[in-house]
Amino acid sequence: MSTADYFQKLYQQPDPFHYRSRWYEARKRALTLACLPRLRYASAWELGCSNGVLTAALAARCDALLGTDISAEALAEAAISTQAWPGVTLQRADHPGDWPPGRFDLIVVSEVGYYLDTTALALMARQLHASLADDGLLLACHWRHPFDEARTTTPQVHRALSATLREAFTYQDEDLLLQGWSTQPISVAQQEGLR
């Protein structure tokens, strides 16, 4: 079964990953938002935006936010989740084949990297680096346990995404790995004039 077919079947049910009801998901969103070193971002992109629950939370911190997903059904749900945020644009895309123009000061890759094989993952990582603004942040969060649909592992995904970038932060627990990278050092304390 192709990745597109898998997600089309999956999204026949509402909220298949339980983004709206599980504490695990609510906590992961809170960790993601807490790790963002800036209060606001001018132009952000969330790959694999699913039903838009994280997208709506990110939108509160972004002037413009692009959410892309392979599933039309997920994007229909995302449109409902983000209807209060006029700065959100949603597009159907199959990455890395479909790619938006421009550069972003925040790119979020959450729970999507391991659906790609190693060749597609390497291509996506190169394209992500080219799409990241000079002072931008690339953030990735992935489940640490194996599952049948994964074509690569979380360590493989995060190694590919980290190539040529500096690590800004890492949070890891038994279930998830959350990391951020940038082209230059990021210090919230320095941004706030504390050092």
N, C-alpha and C positions, 0 to 999 in steps of 0.2 A: 504494500500500500504506500502510495506517495505521501509526502508530508502534507500536501494540500488536501488530499483525500482524508488523511487522518484528522486534520483539524476541522474539515467540513463535517465529518461524522461526529466529532467530539462536541462541536457547538450546536448540535441539534438539541442538546439539553441546556437549560439556562445555568450560567455560572459554573461550568464543569470543574473548574479548579477551586471553587468555593472562596473566591477573592472577597466576597461580601460577608461571609459568615465565619470563617476560620480565624482564630487568634493568631495562628502561624502567619497567615497572610497579612493581617493587620499589623503585626509586629514587624514583619519584613518591610512593609511600606514605611513604618515609622523609622526603622533603622536607615533605610535608603534616604529618606528626607533629612534625617539628622546628620548624615555623612556629607551632604552637599555643603561645600565650603563657602558658597555665596548665598546671600539672602535671595537674590534675583538673577535670572538669566534672560538675556535678550532673545536668543534663538536656540531652542532645544528640539531634540528629536528622540522619541522613544520607539525603538524597534520592538515589534511583537507586543503592541499595546493591548491586545486581547479585548476584554470588555470595558476597558477604560477606567477601571477603579484607580489604578496608580496614575493614569493620565490625568484624571481630575485633580488628584493631590499635587502632582507636578505643576499643573496649570496655574495653581495659586502662586507659584514662584517664578513663572515664565511670562515674558511679554508675548512670545509666539512659540507655539509647541506643535510639532508635527508628530502624529501618531500613525505608525504603519503596522499592518498585520496582513497575513496571508488569507485570513478567513473573512469573507463578506458578512457572515453571521456575527462574528465577534465585533466587527466594525459597526454593525447596526446597534449592538448593545453599547459600544463605546460612544456612539453619537448621543445616546440617552444619558450616559454617565457624565458627559462633558458639555451638555447643552447650556449650562450656565457660564461657560468660558468661551467668549467669542474669539480669543486668540488661538484656539485649538483647531487644527486642520487634520482630518483623518483621510488616509489613502490606503487602498489595497495594494500590497506589494509582496513579491516573493524574493527575498534577499538571499544571496547577493546579486541576483540577476537584475532586479529593479532597484534603482538607486536615485535618491532625490538630488537635485542640484544644490549648490551652496555649501557653506560651512556653518557649524553649530558650536556654540560655547558650552553646551551640555548635550551629551549623547548617552542614553540609557539603554543598555542591552540586558534585559532581565528575563531569565529562564528561556532563552531562545538559542543560544550558541550551540548547545549540544545536539540540536536537531540537524546540524550540518555535518557532512563528512569532512575529512581533513583538508581536502582540496578547496572546497567551498568556504570552509572556516578561514583558511589562510587568505583567500581572496577577500572575504568580508573584512578581516582584520586590516589588510592594506587599505581598503576603501574607507574604513572607519577612520584610520589615521589621517587620510587625505581630507576627510570631511570635518575634522576637528579643528576649530579655530585655534590660533596660536596660543591663546590663554585659556583654552577650553578644558573641560573635564570629560573623560570617558569613564562611565560607571557601569560595572557588570555585577549581576547577582545571579547565582545558580545553585540549584539543589545538588547536594553532595552525594546522594545515593544513586546507584545504577537503576535504570529502568529500560524496558524493552524498546522503546522508540528512540532512545539516544543513539546517535551515530558516532559521537565523540564523548569524552569525559569532561567534567568540570575543570580539572587541572589542565587538560589540553586547551580548552576554550580560554581560560585565563592566561595561560602562557602565550597563546597566539595574540591575544588582545594587548598584552603588556609589551610586546616587542617594540623597541624604539621609543617607548614612553617611560616617564618617571612615575614610580608608585606614589600616590598621594595619601592613600589609606588602605587598610585591610581590616575587615572584621570576619571572623570565622567561628562557627560553632559546630555542633554535631551534624547539623542539617544543611546549613547554607554557607556559601562563600560570597562575600560582598567586598569588591575592590574598586578603587578608582585610580586613574592614571592621568597625567598631564605632560605637556612638553616642558614645563618649568616647575620649580618648587611652589607649593601652595601652603601658605601659613595664614590661618584665620587671625591669629594674634597679630601678625605683621599687618594684615589688611586693616585691622582695628586700631593700629598705632600702639599696641602694647609692647612691641619690641622693635 
